[in-house]
Amino acid sequence: KKQDKSASNMDALIGCTAVLTESITESITEYAPGRTRIDGVNWQIRTNSNAPLTKGSKVRIIGYDSIILIAEPI
C-alpha cells in the first residue's frame, strides 16, 4: 500500500502494509527489530507485542517509536 501523501513524515507510514525483509528475532534479553522496505526506504521494525516474526511476514504499520516502525501482523 502506498503512503498517504497528505500526511507528513512518519505519520504518512501509519496504515501502510509491508513485508519483512529481515526477521524480528528474540534474544535472551530482548527482541531485535527486523527490517522492511516501504516505497524504496529501508526501515527498522518491531511488532506491537514484541513477538518474533519471520522474513516474508506481512504486517500493518500502526505507529512508531523514534525511527523504529511499530507493526501488527496481518
N, CA, C and O atoms as a Maestro MAE file, in Angstrom:
{
 s_m_m2io_version
 :::
 2.0.0
}

f_m_ct {
 s_m_title
 :::
 protein
 m_atom[296] {
  # First column is atom index #
  i_m_mmod_type
  r_m_x_coord
  r_m_y_coord
  r_m_z_coord
  i_m_residue_number
  s_m_chain_name
  s_m_pdb_residue_name
  s_m_pdb_atom_name
  i_m_atomic_number
  :::
  1 25 0.853 -1.171 0.000 1 A "LYS " " N  " 7
  2 3 0.000 0.000 0.000 1 A "LYS " " CA " 6
  3 2 0.901 1.237 0.000 1 A "LYS " " C  " 6
  4 15 1.914 1.266 0.699 1 A "LYS " " O  " 8
  5 25 0.550 2.213 -0.748 2 A "LYS " " N  " 7
  6 3 1.339 3.443 -0.844 2 A "LYS " " CA " 6
  7 2 1.097 4.342 0.355 2 A "LYS " " C  " 6
  8 15 0.063 4.268 1.018 2 A "LYS " " O  " 8
  9 25 2.075 5.189 0.613 3 A "GLN " " N  " 7
  10 3 1.966 6.153 1.695 3 A "GLN " " CA " 6
  11 2 0.865 7.164 1.408 3 A "GLN " " C  " 6
  12 15 0.557 7.461 0.254 3 A "GLN " " O  " 8
  13 25 0.279 7.684 2.478 4 A "ASP " " N  " 7
  14 3 -0.701 8.763 2.380 4 A "ASP " " CA " 6
  15 2 0.073 10.063 2.185 4 A "ASP " " C  " 6
  16 15 0.717 10.539 3.120 4 A "ASP " " O  " 8
  17 25 0.022 10.635 1.009 5 A "LYS " " N  " 7
  18 3 0.812 11.819 0.688 5 A "LYS " " CA " 6
  19 2 0.323 13.066 1.407 5 A "LYS " " C  " 6
  20 15 1.055 14.053 1.473 5 A "LYS " " O  " 8
  21 25 -0.901 13.053 1.954 6 A "SER " " N  " 7
  22 3 -1.399 14.218 2.670 6 A "SER " " CA " 6
  23 2 -0.853 14.285 4.099 6 A "SER " " C  " 6
  24 15 -0.854 15.355 4.706 6 A "SER " " O  " 8
  25 25 -0.389 13.157 4.642 7 A "ALA " " N  " 7
  26 3 0.210 13.142 5.971 7 A "ALA " " CA " 6
  27 2 1.692 13.483 5.841 7 A "ALA " " C  " 6
  28 15 2.275 13.363 4.763 7 A "ALA " " O  " 8
  29 25 2.288 13.906 6.940 8 A "SER " " N  " 7
  30 3 3.692 14.291 6.868 8 A "SER " " CA " 6
  31 2 4.571 13.334 7.661 8 A "SER " " C  " 6
  32 15 4.130 12.716 8.630 8 A "SER " " O  " 8
  33 25 5.807 13.228 7.235 9 A "ASN " " N  " 7
  34 3 6.843 12.489 7.945 9 A "ASN " " CA " 6
  35 2 6.436 11.052 8.261 9 A "ASN " " C  " 6
  36 15 5.854 10.367 7.420 9 A "ASN " " O  " 8
  37 25 6.742 10.605 9.464 10 A "MET " " N  " 7
  38 3 6.482 9.225 9.871 10 A "MET " " CA " 6
  39 2 4.985 8.915 9.916 10 A "MET " " C  " 6
  40 15 4.594 7.765 9.717 10 A "MET " " O  " 8
  41 25 4.143 9.917 10.174 11 A "ASP " " N  " 7
  42 3 2.699 9.683 10.228 11 A "ASP " " CA " 6
  43 2 2.166 9.156 8.904 11 A "ASP " " C  " 6
  44 15 1.148 8.464 8.878 11 A "ASP " " O  " 8
  45 25 2.836 9.471 7.816 12 A "ALA " " N  " 7
  46 3 2.408 9.012 6.498 12 A "ALA " " CA " 6
  47 2 2.533 7.499 6.357 12 A "ALA " " C  " 6
  48 15 1.897 6.909 5.483 12 A "ALA " " O  " 8
  49 25 3.339 6.864 7.199 13 A "LEU " " N  " 7
  50 3 3.534 5.412 7.115 13 A "LEU " " CA " 6
  51 2 2.449 4.626 7.836 13 A "LEU " " C  " 6
  52 15 2.250 3.446 7.547 13 A "LEU " " O  " 8
  53 25 1.749 5.254 8.762 14 A "ILE " " N  " 7
  54 3 0.728 4.548 9.537 14 A "ILE " " CA " 6
  55 2 -0.393 4.089 8.610 14 A "ILE " " C  " 6
  56 15 -0.944 4.869 7.833 14 A "ILE " " O  " 8
  57 25 -0.715 2.797 8.717 15 A "GLY " " N  " 7
  58 3 -1.731 2.195 7.863 15 A "GLY " " CA " 6
  59 2 -1.153 1.459 6.667 15 A "GLY " " C  " 6
  60 15 -1.851 0.668 6.033 15 A "GLY " " O  " 8
  61 25 0.112 1.708 6.347 16 A "CYS " " N  " 7
  62 3 0.744 1.012 5.226 16 A "CYS " " CA " 6
  63 2 0.932 -0.461 5.572 16 A "CYS " " C  " 6
  64 15 1.119 -0.813 6.737 16 A "CYS " " O  " 8
  65 25 0.883 -1.305 4.573 17 A "THR " " N  " 7
  66 3 1.228 -2.708 4.754 17 A "THR " " CA " 6
  67 2 2.620 -2.923 4.202 17 A "THR " " C  " 6
  68 15 3.049 -2.236 3.276 17 A "THR " " O  " 8
  69 25 3.323 -3.888 4.784 18 A "ALA " " N  " 7
  70 3 4.708 -4.142 4.393 18 A "ALA " " CA " 6
  71 2 5.025 -5.618 4.588 18 A "ALA " " C  " 6
  72 15 4.289 -6.342 5.257 18 A "ALA " " O  " 8
  73 25 6.123 -6.046 3.998 19 A "VAL " " N  " 7
  74 3 6.634 -7.404 4.143 19 A "VAL " " CA " 6
  75 2 8.014 -7.303 4.786 19 A "VAL " " C  " 6
  76 15 8.838 -6.489 4.370 19 A "VAL " " O  " 8
  77 25 8.262 -8.129 5.798 20 A "LEU " " N  " 7
  78 3 9.564 -8.099 6.457 20 A "LEU " " CA " 6
  79 2 10.648 -8.590 5.505 20 A "LEU " " C  " 6
  80 15 10.506 -9.642 4.882 20 A "LEU " " O  " 8
  81 25 11.724 -7.828 5.396 21 A "THR " " N  " 7
  82 3 12.881 -8.242 4.599 21 A "THR " " CA " 6
  83 2 13.932 -8.896 5.480 21 A "THR " " C  " 6
  84 15 14.820 -9.585 4.980 21 A "THR " " O  " 8
  85 25 13.836 -8.683 6.797 22 A "GLU " " N  " 7
  86 3 14.652 -9.370 7.797 22 A "GLU " " CA " 6
  87 2 13.749 -9.699 8.967 22 A "GLU " " C  " 6
  88 15 12.878 -8.905 9.322 22 A "GLU " " O  " 8
  89 25 13.947 -10.868 9.574 23 A "SER " " N  " 7
  90 3 13.104 -11.327 10.679 23 A "SER " " CA " 6
  91 2 13.252 -10.458 11.916 23 A "SER " " C  " 6
  92 15 14.305 -9.872 12.164 23 A "SER " " O  " 8
  93 25 12.171 -10.389 12.689 24 A "ILE " " N  " 7
  94 3 12.210 -9.821 14.037 24 A "ILE " " CA " 6
  95 2 12.545 -11.004 14.933 24 A "ILE " " C  " 6
  96 15 11.781 -11.966 15.003 24 A "ILE " " O  " 8
  97 25 13.683 -10.939 15.619 25 A "THR " " N  " 7
  98 3 14.166 -12.104 16.353 25 A "THR " " CA " 6
  99 2 14.140 -11.888 17.855 25 A "THR " " C  " 6
  100 15 14.140 -10.759 18.344 25 A "THR " " O  " 8
  101 25 14.118 -12.996 18.567 26 A "GLU " " N  " 7
  102 3 14.136 -12.990 20.025 26 A "GLU " " CA " 6
  103 2 15.535 -13.332 20.495 26 A "GLU " " C  " 6
  104 15 16.116 -14.325 20.057 26 A "GLU " " O  " 8
  105 25 16.082 -12.509 21.391 27 A "SER " " N  " 7
  106 3 17.360 -12.835 22.011 27 A "SER " " CA " 6
  107 2 17.110 -13.096 23.489 27 A "SER " " C  " 6
  108 15 15.960 -13.107 23.928 27 A "SER " " O  " 8
  109 25 18.144 -13.302 24.244 28 A "ILE " " N  " 7
  110 3 17.988 -13.634 25.658 28 A "ILE " " CA " 6
  111 2 17.318 -12.497 26.429 28 A "ILE " " C  " 6
  112 15 16.475 -12.751 27.289 28 A "ILE " " O  " 8
  113 25 17.678 -11.266 26.135 29 A "THR " " N  " 7
  114 3 17.181 -10.149 26.936 29 A "THR " " CA " 6
  115 2 16.129 -9.285 26.247 29 A "THR " " C  " 6
  116 15 15.433 -8.525 26.920 29 A "THR " " O  " 8
  117 25 15.998 -9.380 24.932 30 A "GLU " " N  " 7
  118 3 15.057 -8.504 24.228 30 A "GLU " " CA " 6
  119 2 14.764 -9.042 22.839 30 A "GLU " " C  " 6
  120 15 15.325 -10.053 22.416 30 A "GLU " " O  " 8
  121 25 13.881 -8.355 22.141 31 A "TYR " " N  " 7
  122 3 13.572 -8.681 20.762 31 A "TYR " " CA " 6
  123 2 14.319 -7.706 19.868 31 A "TYR " " C  " 6
  124 15 14.248 -6.493 20.065 31 A "TYR " " O  " 8
  125 25 15.024 -8.232 18.900 32 A "ALA " " N  " 7
  126 3 15.765 -7.386 17.967 32 A "ALA " " CA " 6
  127 2 14.847 -6.999 16.813 32 A "ALA " " C  " 6
  128 15 14.157 -7.854 16.258 32 A "ALA " " O  " 8
  129 25 14.833 -5.721 16.446 33 A "PRO " " N  " 7
  130 3 13.977 -5.298 15.329 33 A "PRO " " CA " 6
  131 2 14.345 -6.011 14.034 33 A "PRO " " C  " 6
  132 15 15.493 -6.401 13.818 33 A "PRO " " O  " 8
  133 25 13.347 -6.169 13.189 34 A "GLY " " N  " 7
  134 3 13.570 -6.663 11.842 34 A "GLY " " CA " 6
  135 2 13.721 -5.465 10.912 34 A "GLY " " C  " 6
  136 15 13.991 -4.348 11.352 34 A "GLY " " O  " 8
  137 25 13.539 -5.723 9.614 35 A "ARG " " N  " 7
  138 3 13.636 -4.638 8.636 35 A "ARG " " CA " 6
  139 2 12.561 -4.846 7.580 35 A "ARG " " C  " 6
  140 15 12.127 -5.967 7.317 35 A "ARG " " O  " 8
  141 25 12.143 -3.728 6.981 36 A "THR " " N  " 7
  142 3 11.194 -3.745 5.875 36 A "THR " " CA " 6
  143 2 11.532 -2.598 4.939 36 A "THR " " C  " 6
  144 15 12.276 -1.688 5.305 36 A "THR " " O  " 8
  145 25 10.984 -2.642 3.730 37 A "ARG " " N  " 7
  146 3 11.137 -1.548 2.768 37 A "ARG " " CA " 6
  147 2 9.747 -1.032 2.421 37 A "ARG " " C  " 6
  148 15 8.848 -1.801 2.083 37 A "ARG " " O  " 8
  149 25 9.593 0.273 2.510 38 A "ILE " " N  " 7
  150 3 8.340 0.918 2.109 38 A "ILE " " CA " 6
  151 2 8.707 2.024 1.138 38 A "ILE " " C  " 6
  152 15 9.472 2.929 1.471 38 A "ILE " " O  " 8
  153 25 8.160 1.945 -0.061 39 A "ASP " " N  " 7
  154 3 8.457 2.919 -1.124 39 A "ASP " " CA " 6
  155 2 9.959 3.128 -1.310 39 A "ASP " " C  " 6
  156 15 10.423 4.252 -1.499 39 A "ASP " " O  " 8
  157 25 10.710 2.024 -1.252 40 A "GLY " " N  " 7
  158 3 12.151 2.070 -1.512 40 A "GLY " " CA " 6
  159 2 13.001 2.485 -0.332 40 A "GLY " " C  " 6
  160 15 14.224 2.546 -0.456 40 A "GLY " " O  " 8
  161 25 12.391 2.776 0.822 41 A "VAL " " N  " 7
  162 3 13.143 3.184 2.013 41 A "VAL " " CA " 6
  163 2 13.203 2.006 2.982 41 A "VAL " " C  " 6
  164 15 12.187 1.368 3.260 41 A "VAL " " O  " 8
  165 25 14.407 1.723 3.494 42 A "ASN " " N  " 7
  166 3 14.643 0.617 4.413 42 A "ASN " " CA " 6
  167 2 14.406 1.099 5.847 42 A "ASN " " C  " 6
  168 15 14.987 2.098 6.272 42 A "ASN " " O  " 8
  169 25 13.540 0.377 6.602 43 A "TRP " " N  " 7
  170 3 13.181 0.768 7.966 43 A "TRP " " CA " 6
  171 2 13.423 -0.370 8.944 43 A "TRP " " C  " 6
  172 15 13.298 -1.542 8.586 43 A "TRP " " O  " 8
  173 25 13.775 -0.018 10.203 44 A "GLN " " N  " 7
  174 3 13.739 -0.995 11.281 44 A "GLN " " CA " 6
  175 2 12.286 -1.119 11.711 44 A "GLN " " C  " 6
  176 15 11.523 -0.155 11.640 44 A "GLN " " O  " 8
  177 25 11.907 -2.320 12.162 45 A "ILE " " N  " 7
  178 3 10.505 -2.559 12.502 45 A "ILE " " CA " 6
  179 2 10.407 -3.599 13.607 45 A "ILE " " C  " 6
  180 15 11.194 -4.543 13.666 45 A "ILE " " O  " 8
  181 25 9.415 -3.403 14.491 46 A "ARG " " N  " 7
  182 3 9.110 -4.402 15.515 46 A "ARG " " CA " 6
  183 2 7.594 -4.500 15.634 46 A "ARG " " C  " 6
  184 15 6.865 -3.637 15.145 46 A "ARG " " O  " 8
  185 25 7.128 -5.557 16.286 47 A "THR " " N  " 7
  186 3 5.688 -5.721 16.445 47 A "THR " " CA " 6
  187 2 5.213 -5.012 17.713 47 A "THR " " C  " 6
  188 15 6.001 -4.731 18.616 47 A "THR " " O  " 8
  189 25 3.919 -4.730 17.763 48 A "ASN " " N  " 7
  190 3 3.344 -4.071 18.930 48 A "ASN " " CA " 6
  191 2 3.427 -4.948 20.171 48 A "ASN " " C  " 6
  192 15 3.381 -4.430 21.287 48 A "ASN " " O  " 8
  193 25 3.547 -6.254 20.008 49 A "SER " " N  " 7
  194 3 3.649 -7.173 21.145 49 A "SER " " CA " 6
  195 2 5.074 -7.668 21.350 49 A "SER " " C  " 6
  196 15 5.312 -8.509 22.217 49 A "SER " " O  " 8
  197 25 6.025 -7.167 20.570 50 A "ASN " " N  " 7
  198 3 7.419 -7.617 20.591 50 A "ASN " " CA " 6
  199 2 7.569 -9.096 20.242 50 A "ASN " " C  " 6
  200 15 8.573 -9.716 20.592 50 A "ASN " " O  " 8
  201 25 6.591 -9.656 19.564 51 A "ALA " " N  " 7
  202 3 6.670 -11.056 19.147 51 A "ALA " " CA " 6
  203 2 7.631 -11.204 17.972 51 A "ALA " " C  " 6
  204 15 7.706 -10.321 17.118 51 A "ALA " " O  " 8
  205 25 8.368 -12.317 17.926 52 A "PRO " " N  " 7
  206 3 9.226 -12.547 16.763 52 A "PRO " " CA " 6
  207 2 8.380 -12.853 15.526 52 A "PRO " " C  " 6
  208 15 7.310 -13.453 15.632 52 A "PRO " " O  " 8
  209 25 8.860 -12.441 14.367 53 A "LEU " " N  " 7
  210 3 8.218 -12.743 13.082 53 A "LEU " " CA " 6
  211 2 9.299 -13.062 12.074 53 A "LEU " " C  " 6
  212 15 10.390 -12.494 12.125 53 A "LEU " " O  " 8
  213 25 9.006 -13.957 11.171 54 A "THR " " N  " 7
  214 3 9.997 -14.375 10.185 54 A "THR " " CA " 6
  215 2 9.985 -13.485 8.942 54 A "THR " " C  " 6
  216 15 8.994 -12.827 8.627 54 A "THR " " O  " 8
  217 25 11.106 -13.491 8.261 55 A "LYS " " N  " 7
  218 3 11.242 -12.788 6.987 55 A "LYS " " CA " 6
  219 2 10.102 -13.229 6.072 55 A "LYS " " C  " 6
  220 15 9.786 -14.417 6.004 55 A "LYS " " O  " 8
  221 25 9.488 -12.286 5.373 56 A "GLY " " N  " 7
  222 3 8.379 -12.583 4.479 56 A "GLY " " CA " 6
  223 2 7.014 -12.389 5.113 56 A "GLY " " C  " 6
  224 15 6.002 -12.420 4.413 56 A "GLY " " O  " 8
  225 25 6.965 -12.187 6.440 57 A "SER " " N  " 7
  226 3 5.686 -11.957 7.126 57 A "SER " " CA " 6
  227 2 5.103 -10.613 6.710 57 A "SER " " C  " 6
  228 15 5.833 -9.641 6.514 57 A "SER " " O  " 8
  229 25 3.775 -10.569 6.578 58 A "LYS " " N  " 7
  230 3 3.090 -9.319 6.238 58 A "LYS " " CA " 6
  231 2 2.650 -8.626 7.517 58 A "LYS " " C  " 6
  232 15 2.175 -9.266 8.456 58 A "LYS " " O  " 8
  233 25 2.815 -7.299 7.539 59 A "VAL " " N  " 7
  234 3 2.461 -6.507 8.703 59 A "VAL " " CA " 6
  235 2 1.776 -5.215 8.270 59 A "VAL " " C  " 6
  236 15 1.881 -4.797 7.117 59 A "VAL " " O  " 8
  237 25 1.073 -4.588 9.217 60 A "ARG " " N  " 7
  238 3 0.479 -3.273 9.008 60 A "ARG " " CA " 6
  239 2 1.135 -2.310 9.990 60 A "ARG " " C  " 6
  240 15 1.228 -2.613 11.179 60 A "ARG " " O  " 8
  241 25 1.583 -1.174 9.518 61 A "ILE " " N  " 7
  242 3 2.224 -0.178 10.364 61 A "ILE " " CA " 6
  243 2 1.153 0.515 11.203 61 A "ILE " " C  " 6
  244 15 0.175 1.035 10.667 61 A "ILE " " O  " 8
  245 25 1.349 0.516 12.538 62 A "ILE " " N  " 7
  246 3 0.359 1.124 13.429 62 A "ILE " " CA " 6
  247 2 0.940 2.289 14.231 62 A "ILE " " C  " 6
  248 15 0.207 2.981 14.938 62 A "ILE " " O  " 8
  249 25 2.241 2.506 14.126 63 A "GLY " " N  " 7
  250 3 2.858 3.603 14.860 63 A "GLY " " CA " 6
  251 2 4.362 3.581 14.692 63 A "GLY " " C  " 6
  252 15 4.893 2.907 13.810 63 A "GLY " " O  " 8
  253 25 5.040 4.326 15.546 64 A "TYR " " N  " 7
  254 3 6.495 4.361 15.513 64 A "TYR " " CA " 6
  255 2 7.021 4.816 16.866 64 A "TYR " " C  " 6
  256 15 6.320 5.473 17.635 64 A "TYR " " O  " 8
  257 25 8.260 4.456 17.138 65 A "ASP " " N  " 7
  258 3 8.965 4.855 18.346 65 A "ASP " " CA " 6
  259 2 10.317 5.370 17.882 65 A "ASP " " C  " 6
  260 15 11.194 4.585 17.522 65 A "ASP " " O  " 8
  261 25 10.486 6.675 17.888 66 A "SER " " N  " 7
  262 3 11.679 7.312 17.329 66 A "SER " " CA " 6
  263 2 11.727 6.982 15.847 66 A "SER " " C  " 6
  264 15 10.852 7.419 15.099 66 A "SER " " O  " 8
  265 25 12.719 6.224 15.400 67 A "ILE " " N  " 7
  266 3 12.805 5.873 13.977 67 A "ILE " " CA " 6
  267 2 12.499 4.405 13.715 67 A "ILE " " C  " 6
  268 15 12.748 3.916 12.613 67 A "ILE " " O  " 8
  269 25 11.967 3.692 14.701 68 A "ILE " " N  " 7
  270 3 11.591 2.287 14.524 68 A "ILE " " CA " 6
  271 2 10.081 2.205 14.337 68 A "ILE " " C  " 6
  272 15 9.316 2.709 15.160 68 A "ILE " " O  " 8
  273 25 9.660 1.567 13.250 69 A "LEU " " N  " 7
  274 3 8.236 1.393 12.982 69 A "LEU " " CA " 6
  275 2 7.671 0.325 13.906 69 A "LEU " " C  " 6
  276 15 8.362 -0.635 14.249 69 A "LEU " " O  " 8
  277 25 6.408 0.492 14.309 70 A "ILE " " N  " 7
  278 3 5.684 -0.475 15.122 70 A "ILE " " CA " 6
  279 2 4.585 -1.047 14.231 70 A "ILE " " C  " 6
  280 15 3.855 -0.303 13.577 70 A "ILE " " O  " 8
  281 25 4.473 -2.378 14.212 71 A "ALA " " N  " 7
  282 3 3.535 -3.026 13.308 71 A "ALA " " CA " 6
  283 2 2.762 -4.133 14.019 71 A "ALA " " C  " 6
  284 15 3.136 -4.594 15.097 71 A "ALA " " O  " 8
  285 25 1.670 -4.539 13.374 72 A "GLU " " N  " 7
  286 3 0.922 -5.703 13.818 72 A "GLU " " CA " 6
  287 2 0.886 -6.686 12.674 72 A "GLU " " C  " 6
  288 15 0.779 -6.283 11.515 72 A "GLU " " O  " 8
  289 25 0.973 -7.987 12.979 73 A "PRO " " N  " 7
  290 3 0.897 -8.999 11.918 73 A "PRO " " CA " 6
  291 2 -0.471 -8.982 11.257 73 A "PRO " " C  " 6
  292 15 -1.479 -8.717 11.912 73 A "PRO " " O  " 8
  293 25 -0.507 -9.264 9.960 74 A "ILE " " N  " 7
  294 3 -1.798 -9.387 9.261 74 A "ILE " " CA " 6
  295 2 -1.851 -10.706 8.514 74 A "ILE " " C  " 6
  296 15 -2.850 -11.006 7.861 74 A "ILE " " O  " 8
  :::
 }
 m_bond[295] {
  # First column is bond index #
  i_m_from
  i_m_to
  i_m_order
  :::
  1 1 2 1
  2 2 3 1
  3 3 4 2
  4 3 5 1
  5 5 6 1
  6 6 7 1
  7 7 8 2
  8 7 9 1
  9 9 10 1
  10 10 11 1
  11 11 12 2
  12 11 13 1
  13 13 14 1
  14 14 15 1
  15 15 16 2
  16 15 17 1
  17 17 18 1
  18 18 19 1
  19 19 20 2
  20 19 21 1
  21 21 22 1
  22 22 23 1
  23 23 24 2
  24 23 25 1
  25 25 26 1
  26 26 27 1
  27 27 28 2
  28 27 29 1
  29 29 30 1
  30 30 31 1
  31 31 32 2
  32 31 33 1
  33 33 34 1
  34 34 35 1
  35 35 36 2
  36 35 37 1
  37 37 38 1
  38 38 39 1
  39 39 40 2
  40 39 41 1
  41 41 42 1
  42 42 43 1
  43 43 44 2
  44 43 45 1
  45 45 46 1
  46 46 47 1
  47 47 48 2
  48 47 49 1
  49 49 50 1
  50 50 51 1
  51 51 52 2
  52 51 53 1
  53 53 54 1
  54 54 55 1
  55 55 56 2
  56 55 57 1
  57 57 58 1
  58 58 59 1
  59 59 60 2
  60 59 61 1
  61 61 62 1
  62 62 63 1
  63 63 64 2
  64 63 65 1
  65 65 66 1
  66 66 67 1
  67 67 68 2
  68 67 69 1
  69 69 70 1
  70 70 71 1
  71 71 72 2
  72 71 73 1
  73 73 74 1
  74 74 75 1
  75 75 76 2
  76 75 77 1
  77 77 78 1
  78 78 79 1
  79 79 80 2
  80 79 81 1
  81 81 82 1
  82 82 83 1
  83 83 84 2
  84 83 85 1
  85 85 86 1
  86 86 87 1
  87 87 88 2
  88 87 89 1
  89 89 90 1
  90 90 91 1
  91 91 92 2
  92 91 93 1
  93 93 94 1
  94 94 95 1
  95 95 96 2
  96 95 97 1
  97 97 98 1
  98 98 99 1
  99 99 100 2
  100 99 101 1
  101 101 102 1
  102 102 103 1
  103 103 104 2
  104 103 105 1
  105 105 106 1
  106 106 107 1
  107 107 108 2
  108 107 109 1
  109 109 110 1
  110 110 111 1
  111 111 112 2
  112 111 113 1
  113 113 114 1
  114 114 115 1
  115 115 116 2
  116 115 117 1
  117 117 118 1
  118 118 119 1
  119 119 120 2
  120 119 121 1
  121 121 122 1
  122 122 123 1
  123 123 124 2
  124 123 125 1
  125 125 126 1
  126 126 127 1
  127 127 128 2
  128 127 129 1
  129 129 130 1
  130 130 131 1
  131 131 132 2
  132 131 133 1
  133 133 134 1
  134 134 135 1
  135 135 136 2
  136 135 137 1
  137 137 138 1
  138 138 139 1
  139 139 140 2
  140 139 141 1
  141 141 142 1
  142 142 143 1
  143 143 144 2
  144 143 145 1
  145 145 146 1
  146 146 147 1
  147 147 148 2
  148 147 149 1
  149 149 150 1
  150 150 151 1
  151 151 152 2
  152 151 153 1
  153 153 154 1
  154 154 155 1
  155 155 156 2
  156 155 157 1
  157 157 158 1
  158 158 159 1
  159 159 160 2
  160 159 161 1
  161 161 162 1
  162 162 163 1
  163 163 164 2
  164 163 165 1
  165 165 166 1
  166 166 167 1
  167 167 168 2
  168 167 169 1
  169 169 170 1
  170 170 171 1
  171 171 172 2
  172 171 173 1
  173 173 174 1
  174 174 175 1
  175 175 176 2
  176 175 177 1
  177 177 178 1
  178 178 179 1
  179 179 180 2
  180 179 181 1
  181 181 182 1
  182 182 183 1
  183 183 184 2
  184 183 185 1
  185 185 186 1
  186 186 187 1
  187 187 188 2
  188 187 189 1
  189 189 190 1
  190 190 191 1
  191 191 192 2
  192 191 193 1
  193 193 194 1
  194 194 195 1
  195 195 196 2
  196 195 197 1
  197 197 198 1
  198 198 199 1
  199 199 200 2
  200 199 201 1
  201 201 202 1
  202 202 203 1
  203 203 204 2
  204 203 205 1
  205 205 206 1
  206 206 207 1
  207 207 208 2
  208 207 209 1
  209 209 210 1
  210 210 211 1
  211 211 212 2
  212 211 213 1
  213 213 214 1
  214 214 215 1
  215 215 216 2
  216 215 217 1
  217 217 218 1
  218 218 219 1
  219 219 220 2
  220 219 221 1
  221 221 222 1
  222 222 223 1
  223 223 224 2
  224 223 225 1
  225 225 226 1
  226 226 227 1
  227 227 228 2
  228 227 229 1
  229 229 230 1
  230 230 231 1
  231 231 232 2
  232 231 233 1
  233 233 234 1
  234 234 235 1
  235 235 236 2
  236 235 237 1
  237 237 238 1
  238 238 239 1
  239 239 240 2
  240 239 241 1
  241 241 242 1
  242 242 243 1
  243 243 244 2
  244 243 245 1
  245 245 246 1
  246 246 247 1
  247 247 248 2
  248 247 249 1
  249 249 250 1
  250 250 251 1
  251 251 252 2
  252 251 253 1
  253 253 254 1
  254 254 255 1
  255 255 256 2
  256 255 257 1
  257 257 258 1
  258 258 259 1
  259 259 260 2
  260 259 261 1
  261 261 262 1
  262 262 263 1
  263 263 264 2
  264 263 265 1
  265 265 266 1
  266 266 267 1
  267 267 268 2
  268 267 269 1
  269 269 270 1
  270 270 271 1
  271 271 272 2
  272 271 273 1
  273 273 274 1
  274 274 275 1
  275 275 276 2
  276 275 277 1
  277 277 278 1
  278 278 279 1
  279 279 280 2
  280 279 281 1
  281 281 282 1
  282 282 283 1
  283 283 284 2
  284 283 285 1
  285 285 286 1
  286 286 287 1
  287 287 288 2
  288 287 289 1
  289 289 290 1
  290 290 291 1
  291 291 292 2
  292 291 293 1
  293 293 294 1
  294 294 295 1
  295 295 296 2
  :::
 }
}
